[in-house]
């Protein structure tokens, strides 16, 4: 038994990364980033606002949170809708109480089906980040380039028509991309994306269609990861985010601005037995000296100004 | 190993009860070594017929990005915490890091950390290699680490824990003295090899941060508590080894590093720990205990 000899060839084994998307950079050796208002820690809340068809699509993959039982899966279809009808409004109220501007990663289907939600997001001063078409709009290698380009355009056009402004940011479902995605996003005129989780500050991302900014919204600090996947309690989630905040605030004294990404899901933290813990977290964060709630758009903008 | 047999014949059975005492320098009770895995995962690696590199079609953006966080962010945070509390690292190294990101390797070397091989990339597996290919992998590891750091590797942790039936014989033949691939004991012990002398170095899957967070789903503070309990028990028993295997992309996340620092503080303050490197433990054992 042996492997094909090419298995021991290492064509990209050289200085730097093994691709051309971005350059290596040590977080602790960069020029300090300055946030608006001289904030120390930018708190980037990204709410995922999703619409799941009761008929799921498995190409290229089934989105996390999608239908799980044989058809018709009332259980998951309605539980996700609960997040949109009820949980999301609890979140909007909670953000208003602490004066937080947030980003809402929105499926185009939400704009199409529920324009009232878009109006409420805009009225609250929040940003809309394009988040594909609906939860069947997953992206991965294998999705033909034309189909991916059309999916991105449909998402942006639909949201722009309802919201009145075109999103400048993008988040893929499950942060999943093909090799083409960054270029297609740049060609569609987007300025930033939130998919790559390799950093804790925005950084420059190169594509043949022009540069983008990546604003890393790590899955590690998401409610889905901590509560749904790791099955920690809402109180533990709050404690973990507070621990993260303290660490980042401490580092900000020496290294310049830091960013705390909070990716939250209406059908997870928006439930009656969890929302209280999340509201407590928001109030605690709002009380921290040097903390500022910034949208991912404002963060990408501050990065471009600093760079 | 005895290939194809039910018992691979890796080591003799030696029950924990009634063993001669194993002594650590200065009367310490437990040898503690911290093992950051410094790894490079490829975005688009070639396929190994025996194991898939990534669960998703390439590029697996989250899988790759998560690992890359370790080299951009996590390593620097973790290394700083370890140095402040007086813990050297014993690095399980994807040796291609020496070419890709030599600043990370140089930083670890400057801190007095030891390196052992964890393969070329953590996306290139040993499964299916013939002897010539496996020799090339071992020779590449020895040469690459020597050229980058001046160190001669003494140990091995198979890339992504992928082995062949001849791995242990070969690393012993090349003069390596310990393997981190066997999990049968809390003390070092002899491994049967065709030539040379090889010992098993207690590593740990159970208290590996990856297991803590993604197998047992622990919160950062629960994981820290687990490490302290592991330490307390092994220090009470004496003559033991405790390894803390880490990944900077996990333990170096902002919600986890402080809880982990409390563990380092606890162990450093306890006074019973020989806080050292895996190679030093191996050297001490090889001198103290006859084969």
Interface residues (C-beta under 8 A of the other chain):
Chain A: X1 X2 X3 X4 X6 X7 X8 X10 X12 X13 X14 X15 X16 X17 X18 X19 X24 X25 X26 X27 X28 X60 X61 X140 X141 X142 X172 X174 X175 X176 X177 X178 X179 X195 X196 X197 X198 X199 X200 X216 X218 X219 X220 X221 X229 X230 X231 X232 X236 X239 X240 X241 X243 X244 X245 X246 X247 X248 X260
Chain B: X40 X42 X43 X44 X46 X48 X49 X56 X57 X58 X59 X61 X62 X64 X65 X66 X67 X68 X69 X71 X72 X73 X76 X96 X99 X100 X101 X102 X103 X120 X121 X124 X128 X129 X130 X132 X133 X136 X137 X213 X214 X217 X218 X219 X220 X221 X253 X254 X255 X256 X257 X258 X259
